[in-house]
């Protein structure tokens, strides 16, 4: 698979389309997945953090975990999209990083994994 950008012709002008904004969205999604995993794991280990994340009593700390995760995801997406706005980045590296972050988030949301540390 060739990871280089192919030129797109519009009339006689040859232009390269940057993939940075798309890469920013993919990596930000991975960051958001890792964030919810870290918050879920940390709130199980720390009763103080669990109480701090309780934004709405009927829902409990889940309300804070998801709210903070959405904020982290949006800030990561905005920041990365501004940095990579006109860039062509290595999509293979971005995809691998996003999958690793997804795996971390997935692992840290499992109670059997928490019990190894509690």
MMTF fields as JSON, N, C-alpha, C and O atoms, coordinates in Angstrom:
{
  "mmtfVersion": "1.0.0",
  "mmtfProducer": "UNKNOWN",
  "numBonds": 471,
  "numAtoms": 472,
  "numGroups": 118,
  "numChains": 1,
  "numModels": 1,
  "chainsPerModel": [1],
  "groupsPerChain": [118],
  "chainIdList": ["A"],
  "bondAtomList": [4, 2, 8, 6, 12, 10, 16, 14, 20, 18, 24, 22, 28, 26, 32, 30, 36, 34, 40, 38, 44, 42, 48, 46, 52, 50, 56, 54, 60, 58, 64, 62, 68, 66, 72, 70, 76, 74, 80, 78, 84, 82, 88, 86, 92, 90, 96, 94, 100, 98, 104, 102, 108, 106, 112, 110, 116, 114, 120, 118, 124, 122, 128, 126, 132, 130, 136, 134, 140, 138, 144, 142, 148, 146, 152, 150, 156, 154, 160, 158, 164, 162, 168, 166, 172, 170, 176, 174, 180, 178, 184, 182, 188, 186, 192, 190, 196, 194, 200, 198, 204, 202, 208, 206, 212, 210, 216, 214, 220, 218, 224, 222, 228, 226, 232, 230, 236, 234, 240, 238, 244, 242, 248, 246, 252, 250, 256, 254, 260, 258, 264, 262, 268, 266, 272, 270, 276, 274, 280, 278, 284, 282, 288, 286, 292, 290, 296, 294, 300, 298, 304, 302, 308, 306, 312, 310, 316, 314, 320, 318, 324, 322, 328, 326, 332, 330, 336, 334, 340, 338, 344, 342, 348, 346, 352, 350, 356, 354, 360, 358, 364, 362, 368, 366, 372, 370, 376, 374, 380, 378, 384, 382, 388, 386, 392, 390, 396, 394, 400, 398, 404, 402, 408, 406, 412, 410, 416, 414, 420, 418, 424, 422, 428, 426, 432, 430, 436, 434, 440, 438, 444, 442, 448, 446, 452, 450, 456, 454, 460, 458, 464, 462, 468, 466],
  "bondOrderList": [1, 1, 1, 1, 1, 1, 1, 1, 1, 1, 1, 1, 1, 1, 1, 1, 1, 1, 1, 1, 1, 1, 1, 1, 1, 1, 1, 1, 1, 1, 1, 1, 1, 1, 1, 1, 1, 1, 1, 1, 1, 1, 1, 1, 1, 1, 1, 1, 1, 1, 1, 1, 1, 1, 1, 1, 1, 1, 1, 1, 1, 1, 1, 1, 1, 1, 1, 1, 1, 1, 1, 1, 1, 1, 1, 1, 1, 1, 1, 1, 1, 1, 1, 1, 1, 1, 1, 1, 1, 1, 1, 1, 1, 1, 1, 1, 1, 1, 1, 1, 1, 1, 1, 1, 1, 1, 1, 1, 1, 1, 1, 1, 1, 1, 1, 1, 1],
  "groupList": [{"groupName": "UNK", "atomNameList": ["N", "CA", "C", "O"], "elementList": ["N", "C", "C", "O"], "formalChargeList": [0, 0, 0, 0], "bondAtomList": [1, 0, 2, 1, 3, 2], "bondOrderList": [1, 1, 2], "singleLetterCode": "X", "chemCompType": "L-PEPTIDE LINKING"}],
  "groupTypeList": [0, 0, 0, 0, 0, 0, 0, 0, 0, 0, 0, 0, 0, 0, 0, 0, 0, 0, 0, 0, 0, 0, 0, 0, 0, 0, 0, 0, 0, 0, 0, 0, 0, 0, 0, 0, 0, 0, 0, 0, 0, 0, 0, 0, 0, 0, 0, 0, 0, 0, 0, 0, 0, 0, 0, 0, 0, 0, 0, 0, 0, 0, 0, 0, 0, 0, 0, 0, 0, 0, 0, 0, 0, 0, 0, 0, 0, 0, 0, 0, 0, 0, 0, 0, 0, 0, 0, 0, 0, 0, 0, 0, 0, 0, 0, 0, 0, 0, 0, 0, 0, 0, 0, 0, 0, 0, 0, 0, 0, 0, 0, 0, 0, 0, 0, 0, 0, 0],
  "groupIdList": [1, 2, 3, 4, 5, 6, 7, 8, 9, 10, 11, 12, 13, 14, 15, 16, 17, 18, 19, 20, 21, 22, 23, 24, 25, 26, 27, 28, 29, 30, 31, 32, 33, 34, 35, 36, 37, 38, 39, 40, 41, 42, 43, 44, 45, 46, 47, 48, 49, 50, 51, 52, 53, 54, 55, 56, 57, 58, 59, 60, 61, 62, 63, 64, 65, 66, 67, 68, 69, 70, 71, 72, 73, 74, 75, 76, 77, 78, 79, 80, 81, 82, 83, 84, 85, 86, 87, 88, 89, 90, 91, 92, 93, 94, 95, 96, 97, 98, 99, 100, 101, 102, 103, 104, 105, 106, 107, 108, 109, 110, 111, 112, 113, 114, 115, 116, 117, 118],
  "secStructList": [7, 7, 7, 1, 7, 7, 7, 3, 3, 3, 6, 6, 3, 3, 3, 7, 7, 7, 7, 2, 2, 2, 2, 2, 2, 2, 2, 2, 2, 2, 2, 2, 2, 2, 2, 2, 2, 2, 2, 2, 2, 2, 2, 2, 2, 7, 2, 2, 2, 2, 2, 2, 6, 7, 1, 5, 6, 6, 6, 5, 2, 2, 2, 2, 2, 2, 2, 2, 2, 2, 2, 2, 2, 2, 2, 2, 2, 2, 2, 2, 2, 2, 2, 6, 6, 6, 7, 7, 7, 7, 2, 2, 2, 2, 2, 2, 2, 2, 2, 2, 2, 2, 2, 2, 2, 2, 2, 2, 6, 7, 2, 2, 2, 2, 6, 6, 6, 7],
  "xCoordList": [0.84, 0.0, 0.884, 1.786, 0.634, 1.412, 0.788, -0.395, 1.592, 1.049, 1.258, 0.852, 1.883, 2.104, 0.825, -0.017, 0.699, -0.473, -0.354, 0.713, -1.466, -1.497, -2.073, -3.052, -1.483, -2.018, -3.415, -3.729, -4.225, -5.568, -5.577, -5.163, -6.04, -6.024, -7.361, -8.415, -7.307, -8.454, -8.085, -7.382, -8.558, -8.154, -6.697, -6.321, -5.871, -4.444, -3.605, -2.394, -4.256, -3.521, -3.484, -4.516, -2.295, -2.139, -1.98, -1.111, -2.841, -2.895, -2.824, -3.412, -2.113, -2.071, -3.034, -3.002, -3.882, -4.871, -4.258, -3.819, -4.216, -3.649, -4.586, -5.808, -3.992, -4.797, -4.768, -5.294, -4.17, -4.039, -5.351, -5.454, -6.367, -7.63, -8.289, -8.863, -8.207, -8.756, -7.952, -8.512, -6.634, -5.775, -6.031, -5.997, -6.284, -6.584, -7.857, -7.913, -8.867, -10.116, -9.903, -10.449, -9.116, -8.856, -8.071, -8.431, -7.0, -6.181, -6.94, -6.78, -7.749, -8.547, -9.551, -9.824, -10.101, -11.013, -10.279, -10.822, -9.059, -8.252, -7.935, -7.966, -7.631, -7.356, -8.596, -8.49, -9.758, -11.001, -11.277, -11.729, -11.011, -11.207, -10.278, -10.698, -9.028, -8.084, -8.494, -8.333, -9.019, -9.416, -10.529, -10.49, -11.52, -12.604, -12.108, -12.564, -11.181, -10.605, -9.798, -9.922, -8.977, -8.167, -9.066, -8.823, -10.092, -10.999, -11.775, -11.985, -12.198, -12.922, -12.013, -12.421, -10.797, -9.834, -9.447, -9.422, -9.148, -8.72, -9.843, -9.587, -11.077, -12.18, -12.467, -13.002, -12.121, -12.274, -11.196, -11.44, -10.017, -8.928, -9.01, -8.5, -9.64, -9.66, -11.095, -11.816, -11.51, -12.858, -13.028, -14.125, -11.954, -12.037, -12.335, -13.154, -11.667, -11.925, -13.329, -14.007, -13.761, -15.119, -16.15, -17.115, -15.947, -16.858, -16.762, -17.765, -15.555, -15.355, -16.039, -16.501, -16.101, -16.714, -18.232, -18.878, -18.79, -20.24, -20.905, -21.171, -21.167, -21.774, -23.288, -23.891, -23.896, -25.354, -25.681, -25.407, -26.263, -26.454, -27.168, -26.71, -28.26, -28.907, -28.007, -28.203, -27.039, -26.146, -24.88, -24.312, -24.438, -23.216, -21.983, -22.068, -20.831, -19.587, -19.516, -18.655, -20.399, -20.407, -20.661, -20.132, -21.467, -21.747, -20.473, -20.278, -19.618, -18.367, -17.37, -16.664, -17.303, -16.372, -16.673, -15.77, -17.942, -18.287, -18.155, -17.734, -18.506, -18.392, -16.934, -16.597, -16.07, -14.645, -14.049, -13.217, -14.467, -13.966, -14.348, -13.528, -15.57, -15.998, -15.193, -14.831, -14.913, -14.095, -12.683, -12.132, -12.088, -10.738, -10.732, -9.83, -11.736, -11.816, -11.925, -11.229, -12.796, -12.979, -11.718, -11.348, -11.067, -9.835, -8.739, -8.013, -8.617, -7.612, -7.902, -6.988, -9.155, -9.52, -9.244, -8.671, -9.645, -9.411, -7.909, -7.444, -7.173, -5.732, -4.999, -4.206, -5.256, -4.588, -5.007, -4.18, -6.265, -6.706, -6.088, -5.831, -5.847, -5.175, -3.7, -3.158, -3.062, -1.646, -1.459, -0.535, -2.323, -2.187, -3.096, -3.391, -3.534, -4.517, -4.092, -4.905, -2.862, -2.38, -1.279, -0.507, -1.203, -0.132, -0.593, -1.781, 0.384, 0.172, 0.957, 2.187, 0.252, 0.884, 0.885, 0.163, 1.698, 1.803, 0.56, 0.46, -0.36, -1.623, -1.42, -2.182, -0.424, -0.177, 0.176, -0.335, 1.043, 1.426, 0.239, 0.06, -0.566, -1.752, -2.739, -3.285, -2.97, -3.907, -3.417, -4.207, -2.116, -1.565, -1.693, -2.086, -1.364, -1.484, -2.938, -3.207, -3.867, -5.285, -5.757, -6.53, -5.31, -5.706, -5.107, -5.759, -3.878, -3.269, -4.043, -4.331, -4.377, -5.164, -6.548, -7.051, -7.164, -8.447, -8.315, -9.17, -7.245, -7.001, -6.799, -7.294, -6.075, -5.87, -7.206, -7.505, -7.996, -9.305, -10.194, -10.901, -10.163, -10.977, -10.554, -11.402, -9.258, -8.739, -9.065, -9.441, -8.92, -9.114, -10.585, -10.867, -11.509, -12.925, -13.436, -14.611, -12.581, -13.002, -12.76, -11.62, -13.809, -13.62, -12.645, -11.905, -12.596, -11.598, -10.158, -9.301, -9.897, -8.567, -8.356, -7.251, -9.394, -9.282, -8.914, -8.126, -9.485, -9.293, -7.856, -7.471, -7.077, -5.648, -4.909, -3.847, -5.47, -4.802, -5.483, -4.935, -6.651, -7.396, -7.128, -7.667],
  "yCoordList": [-1.174, 0.0, 1.236, 1.362, 2.115, 3.338, 4.416, 4.724, 5.001, 5.999, 7.422, 8.372, 7.586, 8.946, 9.487, 8.731, 10.801, 11.447, 11.457, 11.716, 11.17, 11.234, 12.576, 13.031, 13.221, 14.504, 14.351, 13.338, 15.34, 15.395, 16.546, 17.657, 16.292, 17.339, 18.063, 17.437, 19.381, 20.249, 21.136, 22.135, 20.766, 21.507, 21.217, 20.056, 22.24, 22.063, 22.186, 21.964, 22.541, 22.718, 21.38, 20.732, 20.973, 19.748, 20.148, 20.945, 19.573, 19.955, 18.706, 17.678, 18.791, 17.698, 18.018, 19.106, 17.06, 17.252, 16.794, 15.649, 17.659, 17.248, 16.287, 16.42, 15.327, 14.377, 14.677, 13.898, 15.778, 16.131, 16.242, 15.694, 16.93, 17.015, 15.648, 15.414, 14.772, 13.424, 12.632, 11.912, 12.769, 12.099, 12.635, 11.88, 13.92, 14.52, 13.923, 13.654, 13.714, 13.125, 11.695, 11.295, 10.927, 9.53, 9.46, 8.704, 10.242, 10.206, 10.761, 10.253, 11.777, 12.326, 11.292, 11.236, 10.479, 9.423, 8.417, 7.966, 8.065, 7.175, 7.788, 7.102, 9.077, 9.78, 9.786, 9.59, 10.007, 9.979, 8.602, 8.495, 7.547, 6.186, 5.908, 5.336, 6.31, 6.115, 6.943, 6.5, 8.131, 8.999, 8.374, 8.434, 7.777, 7.177, 5.957, 5.682, 5.232, 4.093, 4.528, 3.938, 5.551, 6.051, 6.598, 6.338, 7.347, 7.887, 6.786, 6.869, 5.771, 4.661, 3.927, 3.619, 3.647, 2.943, 3.783, 3.279, 5.049, 5.929, 6.16, 6.253, 6.251, 6.481, 5.236, 5.347, 4.08, 2.868, 2.779, 2.246, 3.294, 3.254, 4.38, 4.24, 5.483, 6.654, 7.064, 7.553, 6.871, 7.313, 8.831, 9.314, 9.576, 11.038, 11.463, 12.352, 10.822, 11.127, 10.686, 11.363, 9.555, 9.074, 10.106, 10.373, 10.682, 11.717, 12.991, 13.669, 13.319, 14.517, 14.392, 15.387, 13.183, 12.957, 12.769, 12.559, 12.841, 12.691, 14.046, 14.821, 14.314, 15.576, 15.58, 16.636, 14.399, 14.286, 13.014, 11.908, 13.169, 12.049, 10.828, 9.712, 10.97, 9.755, 8.909, 7.698, 9.523, 8.793, 8.364, 7.318, 9.15, 8.841, 9.323, 10.249, 8.702, 9.173, 8.982, 9.568, 8.18, 8.017, 9.348, 9.591, 10.207, 11.508, 12.332, 12.986, 12.311, 13.053, 12.411, 13.108, 11.073, 10.373, 10.699, 11.022, 10.615, 10.858, 12.332, 12.656, 13.225, 14.657, 15.059, 15.764, 14.613, 14.941, 14.307, 14.919, 13.093, 12.424, 13.184, 13.328, 13.664, 14.43, 15.718, 16.123, 16.36, 17.575, 17.258, 17.985, 16.177, 15.769, 15.474, 15.911, 14.732, 14.393, 15.646, 15.767, 16.575, 17.793, 18.67, 19.22, 18.796, 19.589, 18.935, 19.624, 17.604, 16.903, 17.067, 17.32, 16.928, 17.061, 18.478, 18.662, 19.464, 20.848, 21.141, 21.706, 20.756, 21.037, 20.348, 20.977, 19.071, 18.346, 18.855, 18.93, 19.201, 19.694, 21.054, 21.362, 21.866, 23.152, 22.938, 23.617, 21.991, 21.712, 21.09, 21.458, 20.159, 19.412, 19.943, 19.216, 21.155, 21.71, 21.581, 21.208, 21.876, 21.834, 20.799, 20.882, 19.834, 18.838, 17.527, 17.205, 16.792, 15.423, 14.562, 14.598, 13.799, 13.015, 11.538, 11.105, 10.777, 9.339, 8.666, 8.511, 8.278, 7.71, 6.35, 5.986, 5.61, 4.318, 4.515, 3.801, 5.475, 5.747, 6.275, 5.904, 7.129, 7.665, 6.544, 6.48, 5.666, 4.561, 3.589, 3.118, 3.287, 2.393, 3.033, 2.367, 4.318, 5.014, 5.036, 4.825, 5.287, 5.313, 3.93, 3.83, 2.877, 1.526, 1.14, 0.467, 1.562, 1.302, 2.036, 1.467, 3.293, 4.062, 3.451, 3.425, 2.964, 2.277, 1.035, 0.768, 0.274, -0.919, -0.591, -1.305, 0.487, 0.912, 1.287, 0.877, 2.06, 2.438, 1.233, 1.162, 0.289, -0.919, -1.741, -2.193, -1.935, -2.716, -2.076, -2.766, -0.759, -0.073, 0.062, 0.518, -0.317, -0.271, -1.619, -1.734, -2.637, -3.959, -4.125, -4.003, -4.402, -4.633, -5.766, -5.629, -6.882, -7.9, -7.358, -7.813, -6.413, -5.796, -4.911, -4.86, -4.218, -3.348, -4.166, -3.725, -5.353, -6.168, -6.659, -7.123, -6.567, -6.899, -5.866, -6.156, -4.645, -3.545, -3.132, -2.328, -3.663, -3.254, -4.195, -4.012],
  "zCoordList": [0.0, 0.0, 0.0, 0.828, -0.896, -1.005, -0.136, -0.279, 0.781, 1.696, 1.2, 1.87, 0.043, -0.458, -1.088, -1.573, -1.07, -1.65, -3.174, -3.73, -3.827, -5.276, -5.688, -5.097, -6.693, -7.138, -7.733, -8.358, -7.537, -8.107, -9.099, -8.768, -10.297, -11.316, -11.367, -11.479, -11.282, -11.492, -12.675, -12.522, -13.831, -15.027, -15.305, -15.466, -15.366, -15.619, -14.345, -14.37, -13.233, -11.984, -11.245, -11.071, -10.815, -10.041, -8.583, -8.229, -7.74, -6.341, -5.466, -5.803, -4.353, -3.393, -2.256, -1.682, -1.947, -0.895, 0.424, 0.527, 1.433, 2.726, 3.467, 3.406, 4.16, 4.929, 6.425, 7.22, 6.813, 8.225, 8.982, 10.079, 8.446, 9.183, 9.425, 10.489, 8.46, 8.662, 9.676, 10.502, 9.608, 10.581, 11.982, 12.954, 12.089, 13.394, 13.984, 15.184, 13.167, 13.65, 14.128, 15.156, 13.389, 13.767, 15.069, 15.971, 15.175, 16.382, 17.59, 18.7, 17.393, 18.493, 19.004, 20.203, 18.107, 18.544, 19.427, 20.435, 19.06, 19.891, 21.239, 22.261, 21.247, 22.5, 23.387, 24.597, 22.804, 23.566, 24.154, 25.294, 23.39, 23.901, 25.079, 26.085, 24.956, 26.053, 27.268, 28.405, 27.033, 28.145, 28.967, 30.196, 28.32, 29.107, 29.867, 30.977, 29.272, 29.984, 31.196, 32.269, 31.034, 32.144, 33.252, 34.431, 32.884, 33.903, 34.618, 35.828, 33.899, 34.535, 35.507, 36.627, 35.095, 35.938, 37.154, 38.277, 36.932, 38.023, 39.036, 40.236, 38.557, 39.489, 40.339, 41.442, 39.836, 40.649, 41.724, 42.807, 41.432, 42.406, 43.431, 44.543, 43.074, 43.933, 44.268, 43.398, 45.51, 45.894, 45.781, 45.499, 46.0, 45.864, 44.443, 44.212, 43.482, 42.07, 41.68, 40.907, 42.213, 41.928, 42.375, 41.659, 43.551, 44.04, 43.222, 43.0, 42.773, 41.956, 40.592, 40.032, 40.068, 38.762, 38.832, 37.805, 40.01, 40.159, 39.873, 40.791, 38.603, 38.189, 38.391, 38.583, 38.347, 38.412, 39.197, 38.73, 40.38, 41.313, 40.736, 40.983, 39.984, 39.477, 38.564, 38.461, 37.913, 37.013, 37.735, 37.42, 38.689, 39.415, 38.673, 37.867, 38.937, 38.334, 36.815, 36.159, 36.263, 34.807, 34.106, 33.021, 34.721, 34.109, 33.962, 32.937, 34.953, 34.878, 33.938, 33.21, 33.944, 33.051, 31.599, 30.827, 31.229, 29.832, 29.467, 28.357, 30.381, 30.095, 29.911, 28.959, 30.817, 30.706, 29.452, 28.78, 29.138, 27.933, 26.665, 25.758, 26.598, 25.426, 25.302, 24.198, 26.431, 26.401, 25.926, 25.099, 26.443, 26.009, 24.517, 23.803, 24.038, 22.617, 21.747, 20.739, 22.138, 21.342, 21.338, 20.301, 22.487, 22.556, 21.714, 20.998, 21.798, 20.991, 19.505, 18.719, 19.117, 17.711, 17.217, 16.143, 17.986, 17.593, 17.489, 16.499, 18.507, 18.511, 17.372, 16.67, 17.189, 16.11, 14.735, 13.827, 14.574, 13.266, 12.955, 11.791, 13.973, 13.743, 13.392, 12.521, 14.075, 13.811, 12.429, 11.704, 12.065, 10.82, 9.717, 8.768, 9.815, 8.886, 7.422, 6.576, 7.123, 5.739, 5.546, 4.59, 6.439, 6.411, 5.787, 5.758, 5.295, 4.872, 5.852, 5.872, 6.654, 7.712, 7.349, 6.45, 8.054, 7.838, 8.438, 9.655, 7.596, 8.065, 8.732, 9.627, 8.319, 8.954, 10.425, 11.288, 10.71, 12.096, 12.894, 14.054, 12.291, 12.976, 13.278, 14.379, 12.314, 12.526, 13.598, 14.416, 13.598, 14.618, 15.997, 16.955, 16.103, 17.383, 17.858, 19.04, 16.949, 17.318, 17.774, 18.728, 17.115, 17.524, 18.873, 19.672, 19.129, 20.44, 21.53, 22.583, 21.279, 22.253, 22.455, 23.578, 21.393, 21.5, 22.362, 23.206, 22.153, 22.96, 24.431, 25.303, 24.707, 26.092, 26.728, 27.849, 26.013, 26.535, 26.765, 27.77, 25.846, 25.961, 27.178, 27.947, 27.353, 28.467, 29.816, 30.764, 29.892, 31.166, 31.577, 32.686, 30.724, 31.109, 31.617, 31.966, 31.665, 32.129, 33.619, 34.069, 34.405, 35.837, 36.169, 37.143, 35.418, 35.773, 35.721, 36.479, 34.853, 34.81, 36.034, 36.575, 36.473, 37.659, 38.886, 39.724, 38.987, 40.183, 40.329, 41.402, 39.29, 39.405, 40.237, 40.787, 40.335, 41.019, 42.318, 43.072, 42.585, 43.782, 44.921, 46.013]
}
